[in-house]
Amino acid sequence: MNEFYYVLITSQGFVLHDIFATSHKDLINKFMPVDKYFKGMYSPQKGHRLDEIDKYELIFSEAYVPEWFHGTLRDGVENELRRIIQSMIFSGRKQLLLHEGAILKGDAVVDEVKQSVIFAMYDKAHVKILDKNSEIREITDNCFVDELRDNSKIEDMWGFAKVRELHDYSKIMKMWGQAKVGKMFNHSRIVTLKGDANILEMQDMSQADRLKHMSKVDEMHGHSVIEEMWDWTVVERMFDQSRINFMDEDSRVLEMHNDSTIEFMCGNAIVEKLYENSLVRKLQDAAQILEKRLNT
């Protein structure tokens, strides 16, 4: 994972850190250290997971290592860094994460996450509810998230990871492999879908920017928008003002209603029905519309 974990090390041997810090500047502004300090990152070596505590190393973000960072002071700092990360790793059952940072592994189960950061979910880790501006930075393997609410966010999904429901302003920034999303409500948004990723349903103003390979969306409602669809991607239904800007290869849309628009289709793409003010600007190769009622 990139940019994990920001720390400031003072000349007195203190480790200044915060789970919500996204830069060293955040830590400097929060703690206003009066002692001499240097900026660093405590991260696992390349190719290793965040729960592999023995693979961590302190990465210096300065031009040189200060002369005072040696001996017992250095040993104490490295022990404290190890303790900080170890305290985030969970593999059992936890009812609530509140204002915490966590790394979930094994059969970890968290009933509810509030105003917290889950840096990674591995193995069969399971989160039931992600709430109150919480976020998951990385979810992989066979992990589950039952519900994302409010402004919660997932940055990366891959493997066989699944999200069953997304509510309100929830977001998934990236999905690939065979990751799946069950439902999306209100303003939910997925930026990228790759591999065999699926969205089963999108409602209100949900939006998916790109779908690639064999990705599939069963239904889109409200003002949902898909900007690109590649390869064997399929959308079964689109309602209201839903729009697809580009479809490639064997992509297919079964129905489009109201003001839905497809700007470009190629390969063997098929639209079976178009109603009301729906518009298709270009069809190529064997693409065809089986039924249309266009007012344009």
C-alpha positions in Angstrom: 0.0 0.0 0.0 1.3 3.5 -0.9 1.9 6.1 1.8 1.5 4.0 4.9 2.2 5.0 7.7 3.1 8.7 8.3 5.2 9.4 11.4 7.3 12.1 12.9 10.2 11.0 15.2 11.5 13.5 17.7 14.9 13.9 19.2 13.4 12.8 22.6 12.3 9.5 21.1 8.6 10.2 20.7 6.6 8.9 17.7 4.0 11.4 16.6 1.3 9.9 14.5 -2.5 10.0 13.7 -4.5 7.4 11.8 -6.3 10.2 9.8 -3.1 11.9 8.7 -2.7 11.9 4.9 0.7 13.8 4.9 3.5 14.8 7.2 2.2 18.3 7.1 -1.0 17.1 8.9 1.2 15.8 11.8 3.3 18.9 11.9 0.2 21.2 12.1 -1.4 19.0 14.7 1.5 18.4 17.1 3.6 21.5 16.5 6.8 19.7 17.7 9.3 21.9 19.6 12.0 19.2 19.6 14.1 18.3 16.6 12.4 15.7 14.5 12.5 13.9 11.2 9.7 12.7 8.8 9.3 9.0 8.1 7.0 6.3 6.9 6.6 3.0 8.6 5.6 0.5 5.9 5.9 -3.1 5.0 8.4 -4.0 2.4 7.2 -4.2 -1.2 4.9 -7.2 -1.9 4.0 -7.8 1.7 0.7 -7.2 3.4 -0.1 -4.7 6.1 -0.6 -7.4 8.7 2.9 -8.8 8.2 4.4 -7.0 11.2 7.9 -8.6 10.8 8.2 -7.1 7.3 7.9 -3.5 8.3 10.7 -1.0 7.9 11.2 2.7 8.8 11.6 4.7 5.6 13.3 8.1 6.1 11.7 11.0 4.2 14.7 13.3 4.8 18.0 13.7 3.0 19.9 12.2 5.8 19.4 10.3 9.1 20.1 12.7 12.1 23.1 11.8 14.3 20.9 11.6 17.4 18.9 8.7 16.0 20.9 5.7 17.1 21.4 3.3 20.0 18.7 2.9 22.7 16.7 5.8 21.2 16.4 4.1 17.9 15.5 0.7 19.5 12.8 2.4 21.5 11.3 4.1 18.5 11.3 0.9 16.4 9.6 -1.0 19.3 7.0 1.8 19.6 6.3 1.7 15.8 5.8 -2.0 15.9 3.4 -1.6 18.9 1.4 1.0 17.0 0.8 -1.2 14.0 0.3 -4.4 16.1 -2.5 -2.6 18.0 -4.4 -2.1 14.7 -4.4 -5.7 13.6 -7.5 -7.7 14.4 -8.4 -11.3 13.7 -11.3 -11.9 16.0 -14.8 -10.4 16.8 -15.3 -6.7 17.5 -18.6 -5.0 18.0 -17.5 -1.4 17.3 -14.6 0.5 15.7 -14.9 4.1 16.8 -12.2 6.7 15.9 -9.8 3.9 15.3 -7.4 2.6 12.6 -7.6 -1.2 11.8 -6.1 -3.9 9.7 -8.5 -6.9 9.5 -7.3 -10.4 8.8 -8.3 -14.1 9.1 -11.9 -14.5 10.3 -12.2 -11.0 11.8 -15.7 -9.7 12.1 -16.6 -6.1 13.0 -20.3 -5.3 13.5 -20.1 -1.6 13.0 -17.4 0.9 11.9 -17.9 4.6 12.9 -15.5 7.5 11.9 -12.6 5.1 11.5 -10.1 3.9 8.9 -9.7 0.3 7.9 -6.4 0.3 6.1 -6.8 -3.2 4.8 -9.1 -6.3 4.9 -7.6 -9.7 4.1 -8.6 -13.4 4.0 -12.3 -13.7 5.2 -12.6 -10.5 7.2 -16.2 -9.2 7.4 -17.5 -5.8 8.2 -21.3 -5.5 8.6 -21.8 -1.7 8.6 -19.4 1.0 7.5 -20.8 4.3 8.8 -20.2 7.9 9.6 -17.5 9.0 7.2 -15.5 5.8 7.6 -13.4 4.4 4.8 -11.7 1.2 3.8 -8.4 1.7 1.9 -8.0 -1.8 0.6 -10.3 -4.9 0.5 -9.2 -8.2 -1.1 -9.4 -12.0 -0.9 -12.8 -13.3 0.2 -13.7 -10.3 2.4 -17.3 -9.0 2.8 -18.8 -5.7 3.6 -22.6 -5.9 4.1 -23.5 -2.2 4.0 -21.8 1.2 3.3 -23.7 4.2 4.6 -23.5 7.9 4.6 -20.1 9.1 3.3 -18.2 5.9 3.7 -15.7 5.0 1.0 -13.7 2.0 -0.3 -10.6 2.9 -2.3 -9.5 -0.4 -3.7 -11.3 -3.8 -4.2 -10.0 -6.9 -5.9 -10.0 -10.7 -5.6 -13.3 -12.1 -4.6 -14.2 -9.2 -2.3 -17.9 -8.3 -2.1 -20.0 -5.3 -1.0 -23.7 -6.1 -0.6 -25.1 -2.6 -0.3 -24.0 1.0 -0.7 -26.1 3.9 0.6 -26.2 7.7 0.3 -22.8 9.1 -0.8 -20.8 5.9 -0.4 -18.0 5.4 -3.0 -15.8 2.6 -4.4 -12.8 4.1 -6.2 -11.4 1.0 -7.9 -12.6 -2.6 -8.5 -11.0 -5.4 -10.4 -10.6 -9.2 -10.5 -13.9 -10.7 -9.5 -15.0 -8.1 -6.9 -18.7 -7.6 -6.7 -21.2 -4.9 -5.5 -24.8 -5.9 -4.7 -26.7 -2.6 -4.6 -26.0 1.1 -4.8 -28.4 3.8 -3.6 -28.7 7.6 -3.9 -25.4 9.2 -5.0 -23.2 6.1 -4.7 -20.4 5.9 -7.3 -17.8 3.4 -8.6 -15.0 4.9 -10.6 -13.4 1.8 -12.2 -14.5 -1.8 -12.7 -12.2 -4.4 -14.2 -12.0 -8.1 -14.7 -15.2 -10.0 -13.8 -16.5 -7.2 -11.5 -20.3 -7.0 -11.2 -22.8 -4.4 -10.1 -26.2 -5.9 -9.5 -28.2 -2.8 -9.1 -27.7 1.0 -9.2 -30.4 3.5 -8.1 -31.0 7.3 -8.0 -27.9 9.2 -9.3 -25.3 6.3 -9.0 -22.5 6.4 -11.5 -19.9 4.0 -12.8 -17.1 5.7 -14.9 -15.6 2.6 -16.5 -16.5 -1.1 -16.8 -14.0 -3.4 -18.5 -13.6 -7.0 -19.6 -16.7 -9.1 -18.5 -18.2 -6.6 -16.1 -22.0 -6.5 -15.8 -24.6 -4.2 -14.5 -28.1 -5.6 -14.0 -30.1 -2.4 -13.5 -29.5 1.3 -13.3 -32.2 3.8 -12.1 -32.6 7.5 -11.7 -29.7 9.6 -13.2 -27.2 6.7 -13.3 -24.4 7.1 -15.8 -21.9 4.7 -17.3 -19.2 6.4 -19.4 -17.4 3.4 -21.0 -18.1 -0.3 -21.3 -15.6 -2.7 -22.9 -15.5 -6.3 -24.1 -18.5 -8.5 -23.0 -20.0 -6.0 -20.6 -23.8 -6.2 -20.3 -26.4 -3.8 -18.9 -29.8 -5.3 -18.7 -31.9 -2.3 -17.9 -31.5 1.5 -17.6 -34.3 3.8 -16.5 -35.0 7.6 -16.2 -32.1 9.7 -17.6 -29.4 6.9 -17.5 -26.7 7.3 -20.2 -24.0 5.1 -21.7 -21.3 7.1 -23.7 -19.4 4.1 -25.1 -19.9 0.4 -25.6 -17.4 -2.0 -27.2 -17.1 -5.6 -28.4 -20.1 -7.7 -27.4 -21.7 -5.2 -25.0 -25.5 -5.3 -24.8 -28.3 -3.2 -23.3 -31.7 -4.9 -23.0 -33.8 -1.9 -22.2 -33.5 1.9 -22.0 -36.3 4.2 -20.9 -37.1 8.0 -20.7 -34.1 10.2 -21.8 -31.5 7.4 -21.8 -28.7 7.9 -24.4 -26.1 5.7 -26.0 -23.5 7.8 -28.0 -21.5 5.0 -29.5 -21.8 1.2 -30.0 -19.5 -1.1 -31.9 -18.7 -4.8 -32.3 -21.7 -7.0 -31.8 -23.4 -4.7 -29.3 -27.2 -5.0 -29.2 -29.9 -2.7 -27.7 -33.2 -4.6 -27.6 -35.5 -1.7 -26.6 -35.4 2.1 -26.6 -38.3 4.2 -25.4 -39.3 7.8 -25.3 -36.4 10.3 -26.0 -33.6 7.7 -26.0 -30.9 8.3 -28.6 -28.2 6.1 -30.2 -25.8 8.2 -32.3 -23.7 5.5 -33.9 -24.0 1.7 -34.5 -21.2 -0.3 -36.2 -20.5 -3.9 -37.4 -23.3 -6.3 -36.4 -24.8 -4.0 -33.7 -28.6 -3.7 -34.0 -31.7 -2.2 -32.3 -34.4 -4.8 -32.1 -37.2 -2.3 -31.1 -37.2 1.5 -30.8 -39.6 4.3 -30.1 -37.5 7.4 -30.7 -38.8 10.9 -30.6 -35.5 12.3 -31.9 
